[in-house]
Amino acid sequence: MQFQIQHATMLLKYAGISFISGAVNHGFFSGERSLWTAAIGIALFVLGAWWEHHQTLATHESASSLGRTLLWGTLLSIGLGFFTGGLQHFPDSPARSAWVVPVGFVLSVIALVASGDFTWRRNIALYGAMGGVVVAGGSLAAALWLQSHPEWAATPGGHSHGESTSLVAQVVSRTVNVHMDDNMRFTPDKVDVKAGETIRFVVHNGGAVPHEFVLGTPQEIAEHAELMRQIAAGKAVAHDHGGGAALSVAPGQMGELVVTFTRPGTIDIACLVPGHFEAGMRGNVIVGTQPVASAAPAHDMAGMKH
């Protein structure tokens, strides 16, 4: 086969694999554009395989039937696309990659044996079985580790899908209604969320005096409380919420606060109007270890973004 033809067929086949890989990376199972991308990738690979098969026949080299070449070549392209695409986007979608990568490995082994001059010898079967177990086990372990360490998933400076630098999208997972009043209590005073969830807190003040809904670590709560005491004593005028997320609600009014909880742990809830926290106006947000997909908000504070 002439070099030019061999190079051209190689470009077609590997361009097809890249298209399929890209489709897997960018939502092969949900986005219409990615479905078209995968279809184009398969078409390119098949075209390259057909051309290579035609040239093999023309040079009287050993060749399998065209149907077999196209069938197993298509399966090989999908397997390689799944494997490479899943590896590339493991930090972005570990749950999907955990099964896409092993499926891609198994498909590529089966297709390569069926489309080439190989037969199912013992060493090939052993390689496929052991390799499949290792790849599946490693993929599952990597997915579980990323789920328990969501701060490592989709890290800054990693792969970008072209998000705007001036706009930040937040997809709210659910809404939690919180009532507070002059009994110095939050209802509910304990909220369970999952790492990665974005929660809209709708806070209603049913009392006759202002109240606060403050989220933060114990250190942030203590710093905020001290600032509120200084303001009450006339020693400070600026009301900076520091590192936490806070909402001040007037009597009879309602306010909203949208927060993303990025990692497992416990976040305190407090009203830091002087005397209220000491009277028992406090609670907790318990962040579980099972992360869920969410859009990335702008500002991260001790496991929270708001």
N, C-alpha and C positions, 0 to 999 in steps of 0.2 A: 504494500500500500504506500502511495506517495506520501512524503512528509506533510505536504500542504493539506491533503485530505485527512490524514490522521489527526493533524492539529485541529482542523475545523470540526471534525466529529467530536474530539475531546472537549472543545469549547462548548459545543451544543449540549453534550451530556452533563458537564459539570455546571453549566449555566442553569440547566434544568434542576439539578440537585440544589443549587443555591436558591432558586425560586421557591422550591418546595420547603426548604429550610426556613426561608424568610416568612412563608405563609404560616408555618408552625409557630415561629417566634411571635408573630403579630396577630394571633387569634384565629388560627386555621379553623377552629370549631365554632366561631361566632360571627366573624366579619365577612361580609360579601366580597369585599375587595381581596381579602386573603384567599377566599375560595377561587377567585379568578386567577390570582397569582399562582396558586398550587396547580390549577389546570394548565396554565401556560408552561409551568416548570415541567410537568409530566409530558406535554406535547414536545417541548424542546428535547427532552431526554430521549423520547421515542424516535424523534426525527434523527437525532444523532446515531441512535442504535440501528435504525433502518439503513442509514447511509453507510455506516460501518459494515453492516451485514452485506449490503450490495457490493461494496468494494472487495470484501472477502471472497465473495463468489466470483467476481470478475478476475481476481488473481489466482483462482483455483485453490485457495487455501481451505482448510477444513472449516466447515461452518454448519451450524444447526439450522433448523427450519426457521423461516422468517417469523412465523407465528410464535414459536417458542422464544425467539430472541426478543420480540416486542413484549410478550406477556411477562416473562421473568425480568426483563430489563426495566419495565415499568414498576414492578414490585421492588426491584433493587433501588430505583430512584426514590421511591417513597420511604423505604427503610433507611437509606442514608440521609434523606431529608429530615426524617423524624429524629434520628440519632443526633445529627449535628445541630439541628434547631433546638432540640430539648436541652442539650448541653449548653448552648449559648445563652439560653434564657432561664437557667435554673434559679438564679437569685430572684428573678422577676415573678416566676410562676412555679414554685417548687412542687405544688400538688399535681399540676399537669405534667411537668417534666418527669416526675417520679415514675410515671407509667409510659410516657412517650419515648423516653430513652431506651428502656428495655425492649419495648415493642419494635423500635427501629433496629436494634441490634439483632433480634431474632429474625425479622423480615430480611435483613441484609444477608444473613448467613444462608437462609433457605434459598433466597433468590440467586445468590452467587453460585451455589452448588448446582442449582437447577439450570442456570443459564450458561454455565461454563463447561469445561471438560472434566469436571470433578464427579466423583461418585461418592455415595454415602459410606465412606470407610469409617472404621472404628475411631481413628484419631480425629476425624472431622466431627463426628457425632459427639465425641467427648469434649472437644473444643467448644462446640455450640452449647452443650448442656452446662458445662462449667462456666463458660463465659457468660451465659445468660443468667446464671445464679449470682455470679459476682456483680454483674452490671445492675441487676434488679436489687440486690442487697445494698450496693453502694448508693443507688438512686434513692431508695427508701430511707436509708440512714441520712443522706444529705437533705432530703425533704423534711424529715423530722427535726433535724438540727436547725434548719432555717426557720421552721415554724416556731421553735422554742427560742430562737434568737432573731426576731423580726427586724432588729436594727441592722442586720447584715444583708437583708433582702433589699434589692433595688437601691443600692447605696449611691450617694451623690457622686457624680463623676462617672457613673456607669453608663449603661446603654440608655440613650434618650430616644423617645418616640416623637420628638418634635414639639414638646409642650411649650406653650408661650412663656416667655420670661417675665411678662407683665401681668399675667392672669394666673390665679391659682384655683383649681377646681376642687371642690369638696363634695363627695357623694355621701349624704347622711344615711347611716345604716338604720337608725330608728330614733324615735323621739321619746324622751323620758320627762314626765311632768313632775315637778317638785313644788310642794306647798310649804310655806314658812309663815309663822305668825308670832304674836307676842308671848306665846307659851314657850318660846325659845327652843323650838324643835323644827327639824326638817322632816317632811313626810314625802317619800321614804327617806330614811337616814342611812340606808345601805343600798348601793346600786351595783349589780354584777354586769360586767362587760367583758368582751373578748379583745385581746391584743389585735390592733388593726381596725377596730370599729370606730366610726365617727358618730358621736352622739349629739343630738340637739337637745339641750336641757331647756325646757320651758318652765320658768320659775315665777310663781305667783306669791306676792306678799299680801296675806290676808290680815296683817296686823295694822296697828295705828301708828307705828313708828317705822323708819327705814330699816331695812335688813340687807345683809350681804350674802351672796352665794359665792364662796371662794374655793377653788380647787388648787391643791398644791402639795408638795412634800412637807413633812413636819418643819423643816428648816424654813421653807418659804412661808408657811403659815405663821411661824414665830416672828419672822421679819415683818410680815404684813401687820400682825397684831401690834408690834412695837410702834410701827409707823402710825397706826390709828390712835394709839395712846398719845403719841407726840402731837398729832393733829388736835385731839381733844384738849390737850394742855396748852395749846397755842404755840408749841415749839416747832411745828412744821405746817406747811400749807399745801404742798404738793401731795396728791394722792396717787402714788405710783404703786401698781400692783406687783411690781417685782417680777419674779420668775414664774408666778402662778397664773391661773386664769380666774378672773373675778368679775362679778356682776353686782351692782348696787341697785336695789329696787325700792322705789318709793311706796308708801302705804297705799294699798288698793291697786297697785300697778302690777304689770307683768313684764318680764324680760327674757331674752333668749341668749344662750351661749352655746356655740358649736365647738366641740373638742374632739380630737382624735387621740386615742390612747395607743401608743406605739409599742409598748413592751409590758410584760407582766409585772404585777406589783400591787401595792396599795396606795391610793391617793386619798388624802384627807379632804373632807368637806367642812367648811367653817363659816360662821358669821362673825366677823371681826369688828363689828361695832363694839366699842368698849363695854365690857360687862356681859355681852351676849354669849361669847364663846365660853366664858367662865361659868355661865348659867346652864351650860349643856347644849348649846346650839352647835352641834357638830355631827359628823357622819363620815362614811367612807365610800370610796369607789374601789371595788375589788376587780382588778384586771386579770382575767384568766390567761392561760398559756396557749389556747388554740386561736391562732391569728386568722383573720378574715381579710379578703381583698378590699382595699379602699384607695381612693385617690389621695395623693400626697399633698397635704396642706403646707402652709408656708413656714410656720415657726414651731420649733420643737422645744418643749420645756420639760425636762425631767420625766420623759415618758409621755408627755402630752403635747399636742399641737392644736392651736386654736387661731 
